Amino acid sequence: MNGLVFGVLRQRLQQQHGFDVDTFTYPTLHGHAKQVLGDLVDFASRNARGRKVHFVGHSLGGALVYRTLHDYAGRFDGNAVLLGSPLKGSRAARSASQWPMLRPLLGPHVLEELAPDRNRSCTCPNAIGAIAGNLRVGMGQFIAHFDEESDGTVAVSETIIPGLSDHLVLPHSHMGMLFADDVAAQVAHFLRHAAFTRT
């Protein structure tokens, strides 16, 4: 998705939590993931201006942040928060990919990064936290037929992998978490302290 969907979260992180935020936009319907990772590294390096760089990614974007921090381990010294990112693979994406008419709408990155089952773990030096939602609103639930907690698109269990610094479930849908004040507060806390707050 276009980086503009981060508008509300960006504003909150800037105005309420004191971060300087730059939004990275990348093509989802064409290109190669390795090129996106390289572009993200270049973008982050240009905007670092000598300061610590943190990352926040939503859904597929979170999976690409995960890959960036592992493929370029040690390049950045900040932390990362992944929002609704199915790091183990996405049942909804896998089911949708079986329909020839839907495959072009998913794009190559979803087919490569999310549709397959993944045996990922966090081994990079950065602290990585994941936030999952459990408010079932979204078309993914009709494709994937979840029999567990989900945000309507991604199951909570799909967001948990070994080595995460912290994991949190909040009552939001897959898209709704981008507009939630408590998500912004938890993101800010994790970026500063490498842990979510449960007070």
C-alpha positions as CSV (number, residue, x, y, z in Angstrom):
1,M,0.0,0.0,0.0
2,N,1.0,3.6,-0.4
3,G,2.8,5.1,2.5
4,L,0.0,7.6,2.9
5,V,-2.0,5.0,4.9
6,F,0.5,5.7,7.7
7,G,-0.7,9.3,7.9
8,V,-2.5,9.1,11.2
9,L,0.1,6.9,12.9
10,R,2.9,9.2,11.6
11,Q,1.1,12.3,13.0
12,R,0.7,10.7,16.4
13,L,4.3,9.5,16.6
14,Q,5.5,13.0,15.7
15,Q,3.1,15.2,17.6
16,Q,2.3,13.1,20.7
17,H,5.6,11.0,21.1
18,G,8.3,13.3,19.7
19,F,9.6,11.1,16.8
20,D,10.8,12.5,13.5
21,V,9.0,10.2,11.0
22,D,9.7,9.5,7.3
23,T,7.3,7.3,5.3
24,F,8.6,4.8,2.8
25,T,6.4,4.0,-0.2
26,Y,7.1,0.9,-2.3
27,P,5.4,-0.9,-5.2
28,T,3.4,-3.9,-4.2
29,L,2.1,-5.2,-7.5
30,H,5.5,-5.4,-9.4
31,G,9.2,-5.6,-8.8
32,H,11.4,-7.8,-6.6
33,A,11.6,-7.9,-2.8
34,K,15.4,-7.6,-2.9
35,Q,15.1,-4.3,-4.8
36,V,12.5,-3.1,-2.2
37,L,14.9,-4.0,0.6
38,G,17.7,-2.2,-1.1
39,D,15.6,0.9,-1.6
40,L,14.4,0.8,2.0
41,V,18.1,0.7,3.2
42,D,19.0,3.6,1.0
43,F,15.9,5.6,2.1
44,A,16.6,4.9,5.8
45,S,20.3,5.8,5.4
46,R,19.6,9.1,3.6
47,N,17.1,10.1,6.3
48,A,19.1,9.0,9.3
49,R,21.1,12.3,9.4
50,G,23.4,10.8,12.0
51,R,20.6,9.6,14.3
52,K,19.3,6.2,15.4
53,V,16.9,4.7,12.9
54,H,13.8,2.8,14.0
55,F,11.4,0.9,11.7
56,V,7.6,0.4,11.8
57,G,5.9,-1.8,9.2
58,H,2.3,-3.0,8.7
59,S,1.3,-6.4,7.3
60,L,3.5,-7.1,4.2
61,G,5.6,-4.0,5.1
62,G,6.4,-5.6,8.5
63,A,7.6,-8.7,6.8
64,L,9.9,-6.6,4.5
65,V,11.2,-4.7,7.6
66,Y,12.0,-8.1,9.2
67,R,13.9,-9.2,6.0
68,T,15.7,-5.9,5.9
69,L,17.0,-6.1,9.4
70,H,18.1,-9.7,8.9
71,D,19.6,-9.3,5.4
72,Y,21.4,-6.1,6.5
73,A,22.1,-7.1,10.0
74,G,24.0,-4.5,12.0
75,R,23.4,-1.7,9.5
76,F,20.9,0.1,11.7
77,D,21.0,0.4,15.5
78,G,17.3,1.1,16.2
79,N,14.3,-1.1,17.1
80,A,11.4,-2.2,15.0
81,V,7.6,-2.8,15.5
82,L,5.7,-5.0,13.1
83,L,1.9,-4.4,13.0
84,G,-0.3,-7.3,11.9
85,S,2.6,-8.9,10.0
86,P,2.1,-12.7,9.3
87,L,5.8,-13.6,9.7
88,K,5.0,-17.3,9.8
89,G,3.1,-16.9,6.5
90,S,-0.5,-15.9,5.8
91,R,-3.3,-18.4,5.6
92,A,-5.5,-15.8,3.9
93,A,-2.8,-15.0,1.3
94,R,-2.2,-18.7,0.7
95,S,-5.9,-19.4,0.2
96,A,-6.3,-16.3,-2.1
97,S,-3.3,-17.4,-4.2
98,Q,-5.1,-20.6,-5.2
99,W,-7.6,-18.5,-7.2
100,P,-6.1,-17.5,-10.6
101,M,-8.2,-14.4,-10.8
102,L,-6.9,-13.1,-7.4
103,R,-3.2,-13.8,-7.9
104,P,-2.5,-10.7,-9.9
105,L,-4.2,-8.6,-7.2
106,L,-1.9,-10.0,-4.5
107,G,1.3,-9.0,-6.2
108,P,4.6,-10.7,-6.3
109,H,5.7,-9.7,-2.8
110,V,2.7,-11.2,-1.1
111,L,3.1,-14.4,-3.1
112,E,6.8,-14.5,-2.2
113,E,6.8,-13.2,1.4
114,L,3.4,-14.1,2.9
115,A,1.7,-16.9,1.0
116,P,4.3,-19.7,1.8
117,D,4.6,-21.2,5.3
118,R,7.7,-19.6,6.9
119,N,10.0,-20.9,9.5
120,R,11.3,-17.5,10.6
121,S,13.0,-16.5,13.8
122,C,14.6,-13.2,15.0
123,T,18.3,-13.4,15.0
124,C,19.3,-9.9,14.1
125,P,20.8,-7.5,16.8
126,N,17.8,-5.2,16.7
127,A,14.9,-5.5,19.1
128,I,11.8,-6.5,17.2
129,G,8.3,-6.3,18.7
130,A,5.0,-7.4,17.1
131,I,1.5,-6.2,17.6
132,A,-1.4,-8.4,16.5
133,G,-5.1,-7.5,16.5
134,N,-8.0,-9.7,17.6
135,L,-11.0,-7.7,16.2
136,R,-12.3,-9.8,13.4
137,V,-13.1,-7.3,10.7
138,G,-11.9,-8.0,7.2
139,M,-12.4,-10.2,4.1
140,G,-9.5,-12.4,5.0
141,Q,-11.6,-14.3,7.5
142,F,-13.9,-15.5,4.8
143,I,-11.0,-16.8,2.7
144,A,-9.0,-18.3,5.5
145,H,-11.8,-19.5,7.8
146,F,-10.0,-18.7,11.0
147,D,-10.8,-20.9,14.0
148,E,-8.6,-18.8,16.3
149,E,-8.0,-15.2,17.3
150,S,-7.4,-12.9,14.3
151,D,-7.7,-9.4,13.1
152,G,-10.0,-10.5,10.2
153,T,-7.0,-10.8,7.9
154,V,-4.1,-12.3,9.9
155,A,-4.3,-14.8,12.7
156,V,-2.6,-13.8,16.0
157,S,-0.5,-17.1,15.9
158,E,0.8,-16.0,12.4
159,T,2.5,-13.0,14.0
160,I,4.5,-14.9,16.6
161,I,8.0,-16.2,15.8
162,P,10.9,-17.3,18.0
163,G,13.2,-14.5,19.1
164,L,10.7,-11.6,19.1
165,S,11.7,-9.2,21.9
166,D,8.0,-8.7,22.8
167,H,4.5,-9.5,21.4
168,L,1.2,-7.8,22.2
169,V,-2.4,-8.4,21.2
170,L,-4.8,-5.4,21.0
171,P,-8.5,-5.2,20.2
172,H,-8.2,-3.8,16.6
173,S,-8.8,-5.0,13.1
174,H,-6.0,-5.4,10.5
175,M,-6.5,-1.9,9.1
176,G,-7.9,-0.4,12.3
177,M,-4.6,-0.7,14.2
178,L,-3.1,2.0,11.9
179,F,-5.6,4.5,13.3
180,A,-5.6,3.5,17.0
181,D,-4.1,5.8,19.6
182,D,-3.1,2.9,21.9
183,V,-1.2,1.3,19.0
184,A,0.7,4.5,18.5
185,A,1.5,4.7,22.2
186,Q,2.8,1.1,22.3
187,V,4.9,1.6,19.1
188,A,6.5,4.7,20.7
189,H,7.2,2.8,24.0
190,F,8.7,-0.1,22.2
191,L,10.9,2.0,20.0
192,R,12.3,3.7,23.1
193,H,12.5,0.8,25.6
194,A,12.5,-2.4,23.4
195,A,9.4,-3.6,25.2
196,F,5.7,-2.9,25.2
197,T,4.0,-1.4,28.3
198,R,1.3,-3.4,30.2
199,T,0.3,-0.8,32.8
